[in-house]
Amino acid sequence: MSEVYRLATIDDAEEQFQVIHRAYASIRELGITFLAANADIDLIKDNLLNNTNYVLEIDGSIAATLSLKNLPELTELPFLYWFAVSPAYKNQGIGNRLLAYVEEVIVRDTLLADGVVLATSQNHPWLLTMYQRKGYEAFFQRPLGDSDTLIFLKKKLLKQASLAQ
């Protein structure tokens, strides 16, 4: 099995759309109003052109995707969003690997940020607790639709210890 972490390009739009659309099916069923849940191909292309998107490819196919942008009205830390794992790769650690790659290699080691932010629905049955188990802590919230709350969480990223002692 060949794994490649890379920056997504506009040429990935259709495949990224398929991954996001399938991955967010349960979000739509729950009635959670994430923008990604109902994104069309034009919104996917807009996101690819205006923000930074990473994918984890397995054997040449996109298995997971995660976007990164600035959210200066809320935080100076990079903001992660539109995190999706293809249902074909669900429960195999693919999402964990892509999230760790973006947190550590991109945000911590490349952007030199000491933390990262993401947001999720208070009404989702397991996402909030999953992110909390990964070290994210709630710091802000705002309404999401008519009967939900968007919970913003941040995680402190620890610098790698020097190997040269």
N, C-alpha and C positions, 0 to 999 in steps of 0.2 A: 504494500500500500504506500503510495507516494503522497506526501503532504507538502503543500506549498503555501506559505503565508505571503500575501502580496497586496499591493495597492490596487484597488479596483479601477477600471477605466470605463469610459462611455460604451465601449464594446461589450461590457458585461451587463448592460442594462436589462436585456430580456431575461437572461438567466438569473440575475439578481431579483428581478420582479417575481419570477416563479418561486424562488426560495422564500422571499418575504411573504408573498401571497399565501403560500401553503403553510408557512410557519405561524402566521397570524390568524389562521382559521379559528382556533380556539378563542382568541381575543375577540373576534367578531361575534362568535357564539355567545360569549359572556356579555356582550353589549358594551365593551370598553372602547372608548372613542380615541384610541391612539391613531395619529395620522397615518402611520405605516400600515395599519390594519386594512385601510381602504385605499392605499396608494395605487394609482394607475401608472402606466409606463412613463407618462410624461413627468409625473412627480419623482419617479425613480431616476429618470435622466437628469432632472433639475438637481436632485440631491447629489448625484455623481459629479455634475459639473461645478457645483458650488460648495461642496464640503469634501471631507476626506473619508474614504470608505476602504475598509480592509476586508479581505476575504481569506478563508481557509479553503483551499482546493484539495480535494482528494481524488487522485487518479484523473486529474484534468477537469473535474466538475466542482462547482462551488457547493461546498457543504455547509458553510456558515458565513455570515456577513455581519459587520459592525461598523457603524458610522461614527465620526468624530467631528465636532465643531466647537466653536466658541459660543458662549452664552453670557456675554459681558453684563447684561442687565441683572444677572444673578450671582455670577462667580467668575473669578479669574482662572479657575481650573478648567482643563479640557472637559467637554461634555460628551458622553457616550450615548448613542441612541440607535434606534432601528436595528437592534440586535436580533438576529434570526438564525435558526439552525434548520436546515432542510429536514423534514420529517423522516426521510430515509436514514438520517444519521442521529436521530433523537436517542438520548440515553447512552451515548457512546463516549462522552467526554469531549466531543468536538467543540461545543460552545465554551466549555471551561478552558480549553486550549487557546481558542481565539481570543477570549477575554483576557487571559493571562498574557498573551503575546502583546496585545494592544496596551494593556496596563503597564507592563514592564518594559518591553522593547521600544514601543513608540512613545508613550506618555512619560514614563520615568527616565529612560535612558537617552531618548532622542530629543524630546521636547524639554527635558529636565524639569518637569513639573513634579511637585512633591505630593500631588494628589489628583484625584479624578472624580467626576460627578456623573451620575445617571439619575433617571427618574422612572417610577413605575406606578401602577394603579394600586390604590389602597384596596380596591375590591377584587383584585386578582387573588385567587385562592392560594398561590404559593410563591409568586415572584418576590414579594417584599421580604419574606423570611429567607428565601434563597440568597438574595443579595446581602442581607444582614449576616448570614453565615459566612459569606465571603469577605466580611470586614467592612461593609458599607454601613454608615450611620445616617439616619434621617436628620435633616437640618432645615428644611423648608417644605411648605406645601401650598398648593393652590387648587381651586376647583378644576375638575375634569368632567365636562359634560354636566348634566343636571343632577346626578346623584353619586358622583364619585370624587375622589381626591387624588391629585397627582402628588406623590411623595418624592421629593428630591433627596438623594443620598450621596454622601461623599465618602471616599476612602483615602486614607493616608498611604502613600506609596513609600516604602522604605528603600533607601539607597542600598545598592549591593555592597557588602563588606569587601574591602580590598583583599585580594588573594595574596598580595605581597606583604608579608609581615616583617 
